[in-house]
Amino acid sequence: MTGHQLSSSEVEAVAREAHARQTDKAGRPYVEHLAAVVEGVRVRGGDDGQIAAAWLHDAIEDGALSAAWLADAALPQRVKDMVLAVTKRPGEALTSYTARILATPGALLVKEADLAHNADPVRLAALDAAVRTRLAAKYAQVRGLLGLPGGEPPLDRTFSANPDSRRITRGPGPETH
C-alpha cells in the first residue's frame, strides 16, 4: 500500500470512537479493555503493527467497524491480517479460530494480551459467579489450544497419546469474550 498510513495515534482514535458507546460485561467502558490489551502487547514486546492490531482486535467481531472498513483502511496488510485472525466468526469452531491465530504472524501476541486482560481476576470478580466460572474455563481452553501458559487441554477431543481415552464434551461451545 502506498501513500499515507494511519499513525498509531490515528488508529487509537479510530478504535476509541468505534467502541465509544460500548461497555463490557461488567458495564465498564469497552475502551478500557482495548487500552489494557494494547498495554499487554507493549509489555510483551509487541511492535507497532501488533499495537495497531490490539486497538482494532475486537472492532470487526463486535460490529464497531466493518470488514469493508478494514479492507480499505490505510493500514499495512500485516495489521489487517492480525485483526482478521483474532476475529472469531459466527459458528466457527474454536479449533479453526485458534489455528488461524497460530498461522498468522504476530496474531498470537495480540490474542495472548487479550486473554490476559479478559481473565484478569480483578476484572472477572465484577461478574456473577456462574459467568466468572464459565469465562475462566473458556479462556483457559483457548490458552490451551494456543499453547499458552495457564491453558488447559480442551475437553472435547480425544488424546491420541492414550488410545484408551474417552471423548469428553463440555457442552455448548465457548465464546471469545
C-alpha positions in Angstrom: 0.0 0.0 0.0 1.4 3.4 -0.9 0.7 6.9 0.5 -0.4 7.8 4.0 -0.6 5.1 6.5 -2.7 5.6 9.7 -0.4 6.6 12.6 -0.6 4.9 16.0 -2.5 7.8 17.4 -4.9 7.7 14.4 -5.5 4.0 14.9 -6.2 4.6 18.6 -8.6 7.5 17.8 -10.5 5.3 15.3 -10.8 2.4 17.8 -11.8 4.7 20.7 -14.5 6.3 18.5 -15.7 3.0 17.1 -16.2 1.5 20.6 -17.1 4.7 22.4 -20.7 3.7 23.3 -19.9 0.0 24.2 -19.4 -1.5 27.6 -18.0 -4.8 28.8 -19.9 -7.5 30.7 -19.3 -5.6 33.9 -20.6 -2.3 32.5 -17.2 -0.7 32.2 -16.4 1.4 29.1 -15.1 -1.0 26.4 -12.2 1.2 25.5 -10.6 0.3 28.9 -10.3 -3.2 27.6 -8.7 -2.0 24.4 -6.2 0.1 26.2 -5.3 -2.8 28.5 -4.8 -5.2 25.6 -2.6 -2.5 23.9 -0.5 -2.3 27.2 -0.3 -6.1 27.3 1.1 -6.1 23.8 3.6 -3.4 24.7 4.9 -5.2 27.8 5.2 -8.4 25.9 7.5 -6.7 23.4 4.9 -6.2 20.6 5.8 -4.0 17.6 3.8 -1.0 16.2 1.8 -3.4 13.9 0.8 -5.5 16.8 -0.2 -2.5 18.8 -2.4 -1.2 16.0 -4.0 -4.7 15.8 -4.6 -4.6 19.5 -6.5 -1.4 19.2 -8.6 -2.9 16.5 -8.8 -6.5 17.7 -12.5 -6.6 18.5 -13.7 -4.0 16.1 -15.0 -6.3 13.4 -16.2 -9.1 15.7 -18.2 -6.6 17.8 -19.6 -4.7 14.7 -17.9 -1.5 15.8 -16.2 -1.3 12.3 -17.0 -3.2 9.2 -14.8 -5.7 7.3 -15.1 -3.3 4.4 -13.7 -0.5 6.5 -10.7 -2.7 7.5 -10.1 -3.8 3.9 -10.0 -0.1 2.8 -8.1 1.2 5.8 -4.7 2.8 5.3 -3.0 0.1 7.3 -0.3 -2.4 6.4 -1.7 -5.8 5.3 0.1 -7.4 8.2 -2.1 -5.4 10.7 -5.3 -6.3 8.7 -4.3 -10.0 8.8 -3.8 -9.9 12.5 -7.1 -8.2 13.1 -8.9 -10.8 10.9 -7.0 -13.6 12.6 -8.3 -12.7 16.1 -11.8 -12.0 14.8 -14.0 -15.0 15.8 -16.6 -15.7 13.2 -20.2 -16.7 14.0 -20.5 -20.5 14.3 -16.7 -21.0 13.9 -15.1 -24.0 15.6 -12.7 -23.0 18.3 -10.0 -25.2 16.8 -10.3 -23.4 13.5 -10.2 -20.0 15.2 -7.1 -20.8 17.2 -5.4 -22.4 14.2 -5.9 -19.2 12.2 -4.3 -17.2 15.1 -1.3 -19.6 15.2 -0.9 -19.4 11.4 -0.9 -15.6 11.3 2.4 -13.9 12.1 2.0 -11.6 15.1 -1.5 -12.5 16.0 -0.7 -14.8 18.9 0.8 -12.0 20.9 -2.3 -9.9 20.4 -4.6 -12.7 21.5 -2.4 -13.5 24.5 -2.7 -9.9 25.7 -6.5 -10.1 25.1 -6.8 -13.3 27.0 -4.7 -12.0 29.9 -7.0 -9.0 30.3 -10.2 -11.0 29.8 -9.0 -13.5 32.5 -7.7 -10.8 34.9 -9.1 -11.9 38.3 -10.0 -8.3 39.3 -12.0 -7.9 36.1 -13.7 -11.3 36.5 -14.5 -10.5 40.1 -17.1 -7.9 38.9 -19.1 -10.7 37.3 -21.5 -13.1 39.0 -20.0 -16.5 40.0 -21.6 -18.5 37.2 -20.4 -16.2 34.4 -17.0 -15.9 36.1 -16.6 -19.7 36.2 -17.7 -20.2 32.6 -15.4 -17.4 31.3 -12.4 -18.6 33.2 -12.8 -22.1 31.8 -13.3 -20.8 28.3 -10.2 -18.6 28.5 -8.2 -21.5 29.8 -9.4 -23.7 27.0 -8.4 -21.1 24.4 -5.0 -20.7 26.0 -4.5 -24.4 25.9 -5.4 -24.6 22.2 -2.9 -21.8 21.6 -0.2 -23.4 23.7 0.0 -20.5 26.1 0.9 -20.9 29.8 -2.2 -21.3 32.1 -4.1 -23.1 29.4 -5.9 -26.4 29.7 -6.3 -29.0 27.0 -9.7 -28.9 25.5 -12.0 -31.5 27.0 -13.8 -32.0 23.7 -11.1 -34.0 22.0 -9.7 -37.5 22.2 -6.0 -37.6 23.1 -4.2 -39.8 20.7 -1.3 -40.4 23.2 -3.8 -42.5 25.2 -5.7 -44.9 23.0 -8.0 -45.8 25.9 -9.1 -42.2 26.4 -12.7 -41.4 26.1 -14.2 -38.5 24.2 -15.4 -35.9 26.7 -17.6 -33.0 25.8 -18.0 -29.8 27.8 -21.4 -28.7 26.5 -22.2 -25.6 24.5 -19.3 -24.1 22.6 -17.3 -21.2 24.2 -17.5 -17.6 23.2 -14.4 -15.4 22.7 -15.0 -12.5 25.1 
